[in-house]
Amino acid sequence: MPAAHFERLTALDTTFLELESESVHMHVGSVGLFDPGPLARPEGGLDFDQILALGEAGLRRAPRFRQKLASTPITGHPVWVDDERFNLLYHLRHTALPHPGDERQLKRLAGRIMSQKLDRSKPMWELWFVEGLENGRFAVISKAHHCLIDGISGVELLAAFMGPDRDYRPIETHTRWRPRAAPSGFELLTGELQRRIGLPGRALADAARALRKPEESFESASRAATGFVEGLSKSFSPASETPLNVPIGPHRRFDWTRFDLGVVREVKEKLGGTVNDVVLACVSGAVRRFFLQQGTDVHDLDFRVFVPVSTRTKEQSGTLGNHVSMLVARLPVAERDARRRMNHVIKETRSLKASGQAQGTQVLEELSDWTSTTLLTGMSRLAASQRSYNMVVTNVPGPQFPVYLNGAQMLESYPLVPLFDNQALGTALLSYDGGLHWGFNADWDALPDLHEFVGDIEEEFELLRKL
């Protein structure tokens, strides 16, 4: 039996684990639509044996997906250990839509899958292969716990299973995977003590690096401290109460839309700003339309969105876990004019990038790694309970070329971000192969009219395009 092995979860990964409740499912995921290509059986349907073989080959490049959670004695800190009972058939699931298999049925299925909690006694991910769509297409619904991956690592995981041409196949190996021995409680506790003993040495090394470039280090520390205070003040000052900020249940709706990325770039070139500014301007106008249709007074609304920003370094490329910081942006939902809304968004995002808020979040995470994850978890719960932001909007860059799953081309991919307490709607975007793909995750009871909000997003973009 191989030697025992375990890896400690970071403070941020642990926070996503601890934020989960009966109504809050910390899933990230996506719905991908595929042309079947060589995965189609002659008699119809998917060749699932090919998919199982592909899964075995892909997991060689992503061993974390064969690991489950364990806890360190006394401290209770979670760690990753190999699952000695790992069964690929549990995680790769095969189903079909009833005829005629349209997108509405697929959206309903995705919502039901995302309403079900993951089993913490097993590796926390599932891939559902759904056949029976129109024109012979199939879908892949992915679901993984947020403590396992973030948006960027999710895209990198995609690369472990897919390739840039129809002939790409993951390298297969006939070596049988063998789980490493489960660590004993003594080994887990010893590892945690050794980590804590090593913290002063890490601090001295960081200080030595800072002394080599004192001016640069002072400027960075000042921005981080300012950003930390700004983030703290926003956690204690609630945003406005809105129809999107109500108690949520465990059940979900999922919807999507797609924009041509080239047209989005034309809009941002003509109006200024970035692609993300165009996204936030669309959200501003759509929220305004949606609220006005419901009779909500938008005149004095302080509407804020939480915009995760990747802090992943080159050294962290290809690793799992979370490497993100938090920016909270105020959106001009009270502004009547679309051009002025866009200008306001550009000014707001430029100010945030210069503020040091992202560095401030990293300071909080590093403090939590040094002391206890309770600090970061508590701040995250405070931000949600105090309504320091109204919804999440996250934008992940993907490959700008088609990718293939054993020769089956991925046509579209719509991402999903989890909902937090008292937040009935979350928006995630993925740019892929010339398209900007929007995924909308909503509470089933709070947003029965989610499709109307999607329509508002489309109308707002058309308004910006005409400008």
Secondary structure, 3 states (H helix, E strand, C coil): CCCCCCEECCHHHHHHHHCCCCCCCCEEEEEEEECCHHHECCCCCECHHHHHHHHHHHHCCCHHHHEEEEECCCCCCEEEEECCCCCHHHHEEEEECCCCCCHHHHHHHHHHHHCCCCCCCCCCEEEEEEECCHHHCEEEEEEEECCCECHHHHHHHHHHHCECCCCCCCCCCCCCCCCCCCCCHHHHHHHHHHHHHHHHHHHHHHHHHHHHCHHHHHHHHHHHHHHHHHHHHHHHCCCCCCCCCCCCCCCEEEEEEEEEHHHHHHHHHHHCCCHHHHHHHHHHHHHHHHHHHCCCCCCCCCEEEEEEEECCCCCCCCCCECCEEEEEEEECCCCCCHHHHHHHHHHHHHHHHHHCHHHHHHHHHHHHHHCCCHHHHHHHHHHHHCCCCCEEEEEEECCCCCCEECCEEEEEEEEECCCCCCCCEEEEEEEECCEEEEEEEEECCCCCCHHHHHHHHHHHHHHHHHC
